[in-house]
Amino acid sequence: MAIIRPKRILTHLATDILTLLLCSVIIFYVFKEVKISKLEWKALLAFLLLWFVIENWLIISNERLNPRFRKSVSSHFKAYAVFIGMTILLSLFFPIRSSGRVRIIGLVVGIAMLDMFISHLLISISGWFKVTLHAGKQIVIAGIGASARKAASQLSLRNRDGYELKGFIHCSQQEEGVIDGNRVLGDLEDMNEYLETNLVDEIVIALPGHFTKEIRNVLSVADYHGIRTKYILDYKEMFGSQYVITKFGRINAVSVRHLPIDGRIASIFKSAFDRVFAATILVTMLPLFLIIGLMIKIESRGPVFYCPVRIGRGGKPFRVFKFRSMRANDDSNKGVLSTVQNDPRITRLGAFLRKYSLDELPQFFNVLIGNMSVVGPRPHRRFLDRELQQSVSGYMIRHYVNPGITGWAQVNGWRGPSVTPQQKKMRTEHDLFYVENWSFWFDIRIIFYTVFSKKTHTGAF
């Protein structure tokens, strides 16, 4: 279950900043005789910022902290290895002497190593306090169904924190049991007797939401014995895995279909990357744009650009910019004619442009103004959008994000017409896979495949 904890993340980042400052003070005190120039100071601060970003990138991008100590250590060492490599490489670009470069690398590597050591020392101390605080805490789970089993599996991860699961309470004959009978302590009628003779610190209620009568009975018994309770809702069973628990004003709310790109930092980062990438392409390829435009005008009459209406994020229509590749284009607003193989409307230049997707290059203007992304599901015409909405389950989820110039479906060979049931199904499945599994590195991978993969040009005409 994905739970957004911004306060916890901010606390961690603040602690990490203080730890990094402490480590810097310690290292500079030990090596106080080392003299550093102003330029070396700038390089040093830049590398410390780089370490902080690399160290915390996983936490920021996923909006959660990893409580597993061993995995945390492993991640830290990987980050440290990447940092050392990048520090050595980037130091070559600073106009400082070799001796100064060695000083800077030595200082930042030392600070990062000490920061890593102190960070894990604090994690160990925190873990020791947690075990001490919860030592011997006795837990009983109310329920014997799938939710109870999930609660038990989560509790087993916390055994090192001092929690001990005593067993399960059978609360309803309507509940389908999946728990081994030997672990069931009894039913609701036996609960009072059990609590009279056994020490229990907390009751975890893991019952379906419609078992309101049974839930109230458990709460009543718990209150009678002065035992704290927790109620677990199995949101995954209702909503699947794409959800987060967040706030709606002052109340808790479940945000269904929460996607990786919905995070504030992730969306800002993707938007910034899109615009920088688009601006770079438009500037560097301006001569190519002029040449293509001139060749289009020489070959056939008509405008250089064709600007049909496509459906974008949230189902909103917008105009895409394309180099004209046909002598006679379909109506830009209400067109329903799909391009077919050996389409007589396509010019000779247009066939070349379409094969290598050069006709799509002007869409970097769309990226620059914000109604498209470099990578995302390809935008469709309105009539095709409605047709796919009616024929493919979950199709409209692709509209949660901006459409893209290239996408996961395209680099896997699913481009061109969407006529057959298989074409419609596979294009949609690839688009939804991208939407639900987005990451920055996934975008980079798709961009690489767009340029170098043979599948990208399959089905293009």
KAKA-V137763 format. One record per backbone hydrogen bond with DSSP energy under -1.0 kcal/mol. CO is the residue of the C=O (numbers start at 1). NH is the residue of the N-H. If there is no record, write none. Layout:
BEGIN
CO/NH
CO/NH
END
This chain:
BEGIN
5/9
6/10
7/11
8/12
9/13
10/14
11/15
12/16
13/17
14/18
15/19
16/20
17/21
18/22
19/23
20/24
21/25
22/26
23/27
24/28
25/29
26/30
27/31
29/32
31/34
37/41
38/42
39/43
40/44
41/45
42/46
43/47
44/48
45/49
46/50
47/51
48/52
49/53
50/54
51/55
52/56
56/60
57/61
58/62
59/63
68/72
69/73
70/74
71/75
72/76
73/77
74/78
75/79
76/80
77/81
78/82
79/83
80/84
81/85
82/86
83/87
84/88
85/89
86/90
87/91
90/93
91/94
94/96
97/101
98/102
99/103
100/104
101/105
102/106
103/107
104/108
105/109
106/110
107/111
108/112
109/113
110/114
111/115
112/116
113/117
114/118
115/119
116/120
117/121
118/122
119/123
120/124
121/125
122/126
123/127
124/128
125/129
126/130
127/131
128/132
129/133
130/134
134/137
137/164
138/201
138/202
139/166
140/204
141/169
142/206
144/178
144/179
145/149
146/150
147/151
148/152
149/153
150/154
151/155
152/156
155/158
156/159
158/161
158/163
159/162
162/137
164/139
167/141
168/185
169/143
180/183
181/184
183/168
186/170
190/194
191/195
192/196
193/197
194/198
202/140
203/230
204/142
205/232
208/211
210/212
211/215
212/216
213/217
214/218
215/219
216/220
217/221
218/222
219/223
220/224
221/225
222/227
228/203
230/205
233/235
235/239
236/240
241/243
242/257
242/258
244/255
246/253
248/251
251/248
253/246
255/244
259/262
263/267
264/268
265/269
266/270
267/271
268/272
269/273
270/274
271/275
272/276
273/277
274/278
275/279
276/280
277/281
278/282
279/283
280/284
281/285
285/289
286/290
287/291
288/292
289/293
290/294
291/295
292/296
293/297
294/298
295/299
296/300
304/324
306/322
308/320
310/318
312/315
313/316
316/312
318/310
322/306
325/347
331/335
332/309
340/343
343/346
345/327
347/351
348/352
349/353
350/354
351/355
352/356
353/358
353/359
357/360
358/361
359/323
360/363
361/364
362/365
363/367
364/368
365/369
366/371
373/405
374/406
377/404
380/311
381/385
382/386
383/387
384/388
385/389
386/390
387/391
388/392
392/395
394/397
395/398
396/399
397/400
398/401
399/314
403/373
406/376
407/411
409/414
410/413
413/415
420/424
421/425
422/426
423/427
424/428
425/429
426/430
427/431
428/432
429/433
430/434
431/435
432/436
433/437
439/443
440/444
441/445
442/446
443/447
444/448
445/449
446/450
447/451
448/452
449/453
454/457
455/458
457/460
END
